[in-house]
Amino acid sequence: MMAALKRLPVDELSRESDSIARRVLALPQVQRASGVAVFLSMDQEVQTLSLLDELLRLGKHVSVPVIEAQGDSTMLQMRFARFHAGAELAKDKWGIPSLQGAVEYAHESDLDVIMTPGLAFDANRQRLGRGKGFYDKFFKAVDASRAAIGLPKTFKVGLALSFQLVRAVPVDAHDVALDVVVTADDTYV
């Protein structure tokens, strides 16, 4: 999958990303949401900057992931920080665009929708990430935080390029199924 991502022409990546953004913005859960978390794209992932801009234009409270070292710096944690138009971004040591400067963290209970990247997805709404488990851990923490104050689970959306949809991805006990996977051509519920 990594090799296929590297071979993807830029114009195809852009075309699919635009179509995915339109489909995502049409989801009723996204339209109703107040707080939306969206990943900042690595080079060959669904491109999200125009989606971020549109969500801000619609008045959503938009947050993006921040990976932080905890304690001895071998323990990493993902949190989400508020994203504002004109925010400064730079790639971190993993090549992931990250907010620069002081950040304001979003409270987990404020995230009505979380959009996630992945290497592969299937029609059963399972995702194969990059092996660190950040999103699965975060999904569980957010859902627990929301349940503690009587809110429904966060709506989890996978954003996938068409060829990233495969017959089946391997699933472990710790993996969290998504609520929907959106490609340029279809929405899998």
N, C-alpha and C positions, 0 to 999 in steps of 0.2 A: 504494500500500500504506500509506503514511503517513497519508493521509486516511481510509482504512478503519479503521486502528488508532485514530485520534482519535474516530471515531464509535461505536466499540464500547461498548455499555452495560456499566457496572461489574459488574452481576450476571452477565452473560454471561462477562466476563473471569474472574470469581471461579469460576464453575461449571466453565469449561474448565480453569482452572489446577488446581483440585482433582482433576479427572479425570486430567489429565496427570501430576500428582504420584503418584497411585495407580499408573498404568501404569509410570512410571519406577522406583518402589520395587519393583515386581514383576520388573524385569529381572534375570536371573541375574548379569549382570556388575556391577550395582550392589549386589546382595545380597552378592557375594563381595568387593567392593572394600574396601580399608582407607582409602584416600585418595580423596576425591571433591571436585571443584571445581565450584562452582555460581555462576552470575552473580547479581548483585543486580539486581532488575528495575527498569527505568525505568517510567514511568507506564503505558504501554500495551503492555507485554510480558507474557508468561506470568509470573504472580506466583510468586516462589520462596521467600518467607520461611517459609511452613509446611513446605515441602519441606526447607529448611535445618534447621528445628527437628527434623523427623522423622529426618533423617540423623544429627544430633547425638544424638538419643535412642537411635538404633540403635548408637551407639558409633563412628561413622565419623569420620575426621579430615577435617573440612570446611574448604575454602579458597575464598576469593572473589577476583575480580580487583581489581588495583590498577594504575591507569595512572600512570606516572611520566615526568617530563621527564628526558631524558638530555642532558648537555652544554649546548648552546645553547638548550635548551628547545623546539626545533622537532622534535627526535627524541623520539618517545614510545615507551615500552616497556610491555608488559603483563606483570605478575608476579602470582602468587597468594599471598595472605596467609592465615594460619590464622584461622578464624572461631570465635568462642566465644559461647555463650548470653549474652545481655545486652550484646553488643558495641555500641558507639556508632556510628551511621551518620549521615552528612550527604551531601547532593548535592554533587558536584564541579562544576567549571565547565562540564561537558558535560551536567549534569543526571542523572548516574549516581550512585546511592547508593554511598558509599565508607566504608571503615573510618576512624575518627578516632583520633588518637593514635599511639603506637608500635605497629608491627605486627611480627609474626613471620612471615617468609616461608617458604612450603613449598618443599621441594626438588622440582624438576621430576620426578624419578624417583619421588616419592611419590604422584603423581597417577594413580591407576588409571583413573578416569573423569573426563571433563570434559564439563560440560553447557554448551551455547552458545545464545545467542539469535540472532535474525536477522530480516530484514524479510520474506523469503520462502524457502521450501524446496520441493524437489520429491521425487517418489517414488524418484528415483535417489540420494537422500541428499546432494544438493548444497544449499548455502545461499547466500543473498545477504545479506551483512552491511551495515554502514553505510558501507563504503568505506575504512576505515583499514587493513584487513588484520591487525588485532591477533590475532584468533583463528587465522588461517591461519599466521602467523609463529610463534605460540606452539605450535600443534600440531606443527609441524616441529621446533621446538627440543626439546619434550618427548619426542617420539618418538626423536630422536637421542640425547638424554640417557639415555633408558631402554635403547635398543639398546646403548649403550656399556658398560652393566653387565649385559647379558644379559636384560633384562626385555622383555616384549611391548609393542607399541604401546599407548598410552592408548586406551581405549574412548571414542569421541566421540559425544555424544548431542545432537541438536538438539531444542529444545522449541518447538513451533509451535502457535499457535492454528489452528483448523480452516481458516479462510479464507486463512491464510498458505501453505497447501500449494497450489502452482500446477503447471501442466503441466511447465514447465521454467524454470530460472533460468539466466542467462548464466554461463558458466564460463570462467575464464582459467587459464593454465598454473600460476599460483601458488596456486590454490584447492585446498583439501584436502577430499575427500569425507568425510562423517560415516559412522559405523558404523550409526547408526539415527536416524530422526526420529520423535518421539513427538507425537501430537496427542491431543485428548480422545477421539477415536473409533477411532484405529488406531495401529499401530506399523509403520513402514516399515523393513525390514531389507535 
